Structure formats: structure tokens, C-alpha cells
Amino acid sequence: MPQATSPTSSRANIRLSLLDIQREPSLRVHHLLYTTVMAPKNNVKGAAKGKGKDAGDDKGKGKGVKGAQSIQVRHILCEKHSKKEEALEKLRSGTKFDEVAREFSEDKARQGGALGWKTRGSLDPAFENVAFELEASTTGNPKYGEAKTGFGYHIIMVEGRK
């Protein structure tokens, strides 16, 4: 029977057949770890190039922006829905995001709503889901999203991604 390698070993060293996994309980756990934690992403030998529904890029399909691990983010926090709607009206009329933040935000207002660079996992999940899907924009021409958290209603914009 083949020896199971440790989860930290190279993916190339794992060679288990389904029969080996079914016969040996300890190999089942290893196989489960490998398939859920260590499975390679889109690294299938002989995968079709340029064919099939997963091939090609997602430009123009509304799938969001390229994944980032950190974002430079601003927000406008309003406790009441009506105040958030007023802030949105100001943004729609062309007022700069940081100016609207100073006027309406109940948090970080002196910095124009700037929260700085934030990494994945460091923000409220509802806020993070919206923020990491936004593309970078400027305060003069913001692309923003909305989120509701335990803190209140947020209008979110991203200035940078990396």
C-alpha cells in the first residue's frame, strides 16, 4: 500500500488510487484534506484551452473585479436609512465622496471616511463582501456600494487594490 504523505508535502508527491483510499481509513482523512485544502486550482492536465464554459476571461460578464487581498477603502456610515439616502443623493448630484463623508458620516468624518488599507478577514463580513467586489475609483468620480451591518448603513468606495 502506498504511504500517505504529510499535508505539507508537495502536491506532486501524492499518488493515491481510490481503492487505496477506500481500504485504509487514515488515507481517507488525507484525501479529504488534499481535496479540500490543497487541491490545485485550474491545474488540470489536458484542460481545454479556449474552449468550454470556464475558458477565457470574464470581461463584460459582470463577474466582479480581479481578486485582491487588501483594499484602500472609504465609507460613509449612517445610523438611519433616511440619512444614508440623503448622502446617496448628494453623491448622485456629483459631490465628492470625501465631502459627503465629512457632512453625513457618523464615523471617521474628519478623514473623509478613509479607513486606510484593509485586508480580507479584517472587516465585518457584510461590509467586506461589498468592498472587495468594488473596483478602484476616485473621490471625484466614485464607484460605490452599500452594506448594512450592526454599525448601521454604509456607503463604500475603494481607492486602491493590491
C-alpha positions in Angstrom: 0.0 0.0 0.0 1.4 3.5 -0.8 2.5 5.7 2.0 0.4 8.8 2.6 2.5 12.0 2.6 2.0 14.8 5.0 -0.3 17.7 4.2 2.7 20.0 3.9 4.4 17.9 1.2 4.4 18.7 -2.4 1.3 18.1 -4.4 3.4 16.2 -7.0 4.3 13.5 -4.3 0.7 12.5 -3.6 -0.2 9.4 -5.6 -3.2 7.5 -4.2 -5.7 5.4 -6.0 -9.4 5.4 -5.0 -9.0 1.7 -3.9 -6.2 2.6 -1.6 -8.3 5.4 -0.1 -11.3 3.1 0.4 -9.1 0.3 2.1 -7.2 2.5 4.5 -9.1 4.9 6.9 -6.1 7.1 7.5 -5.8 7.7 3.8 -9.4 8.9 3.6 -8.6 11.7 6.0 -5.5 12.6 4.0 -7.5 12.5 0.7 -10.2 14.8 2.3 -7.5 17.3 3.4 -5.9 17.2 0.0 -9.1 17.7 -2.0 -10.5 20.5 0.3 -7.4 22.3 1.3 -4.6 21.5 -1.1 -6.3 20.8 -4.4 -4.6 22.8 -7.2 -6.7 25.5 -8.9 -7.3 25.1 -12.6 -4.2 23.0 -13.0 -5.7 20.0 -14.7 -3.6 18.2 -17.3 -5.1 18.3 -20.7 -7.6 21.0 -19.9 -9.2 22.6 -22.9 -7.5 25.9 -23.9 -10.0 28.5 -25.1 -12.9 26.0 -25.1 -15.7 25.3 -22.7 -17.7 27.5 -20.3 -14.7 28.1 -17.9 -12.2 29.1 -20.5 -11.3 32.7 -21.4 -11.6 35.8 -19.4 -14.7 37.3 -17.7 -14.6 40.7 -19.3 -18.0 42.1 -19.8 -19.8 39.4 -17.9 -20.3 41.2 -14.6 -18.4 38.7 -12.6 -16.7 41.4 -10.4 -13.2 42.6 -10.3 -9.8 40.8 -10.1 -9.3 39.4 -6.6 -7.3 41.4 -4.2 -6.0 40.6 -0.7 -6.1 44.2 0.5 -8.0 47.4 -0.4 -7.8 51.1 0.4 -11.3 51.9 1.4 -13.5 54.8 2.4 -17.0 54.7 3.8 -19.9 56.9 4.9 -21.6 55.4 8.0 -25.2 56.5 8.8 -27.2 55.2 11.6 -30.5 55.9 9.9 -31.7 54.8 6.4 -33.1 58.2 5.6 -29.7 59.9 6.3 -28.0 57.3 4.0 -30.4 58.1 1.3 -29.6 61.9 1.6 -25.9 61.1 1.3 -26.6 59.0 -1.8 -28.5 61.9 -3.4 -25.5 64.2 -2.8 -23.2 61.6 -4.4 -25.5 61.2 -7.4 -25.6 65.0 -7.8 -21.8 65.0 -8.3 -20.5 66.0 -4.8 -17.1 64.4 -4.0 -17.2 61.3 -1.8 -14.9 62.7 0.9 -17.0 65.9 1.2 -20.2 63.9 1.6 -18.5 61.7 4.2 -17.5 64.8 6.2 -21.1 66.1 6.1 -23.0 62.8 6.7 -20.8 60.1 8.2 -21.0 59.3 11.9 -17.6 57.7 11.8 -14.1 58.9 10.5 -15.7 62.1 9.2 -12.6 64.2 9.7 -10.7 62.0 7.3 -13.4 62.0 4.6 -14.4 58.5 5.6 -10.9 57.0 5.0 -10.4 53.7 6.7 -6.9 53.0 5.1 -5.7 49.7 3.8 -7.7 46.7 5.0 -7.1 43.0 4.4 -9.5 40.2 3.8 -10.9 39.0 7.1 -10.4 42.2 8.9 -13.8 43.8 8.2 -17.4 43.0 9.0 -18.4 40.2 6.6 -21.3 42.2 5.1 -19.1 45.2 4.6 -16.2 43.1 3.2 -18.4 41.3 0.7 -19.4 44.6 -0.9 -16.0 46.3 -0.6 -13.9 43.6 -2.2 -16.3 43.5 -5.2 -15.9 47.2 -5.9 -13.4 48.4 -8.5 -11.0 51.2 -7.5 -12.2 54.8 -8.2 -11.5 58.4 -7.1 -13.4 60.6 -4.6 -14.3 62.9 -7.5 -15.9 60.1 -9.6 -16.7 57.4 -7.0 -18.0 53.9 -7.8 -19.7 52.9 -4.6 -21.7 50.1 -3.0 -24.0 49.8 0.0 -24.0 47.5 3.0 -26.0 47.1 6.2 -24.1 46.0 9.3 -24.6 46.1 13.1 -23.0 49.6 13.0 -25.5 51.0 10.6 -25.8 51.7 6.8 -22.5 52.1 4.9 -21.8 53.6 1.5 -18.5 52.2 0.5 -15.9 53.1 -2.1 -12.4 51.6 -2.9 -9.5 53.8 -3.8 -6.9 51.1 -4.3 -6.5 47.3 -4.6 -3.5 45.0 -4.2 
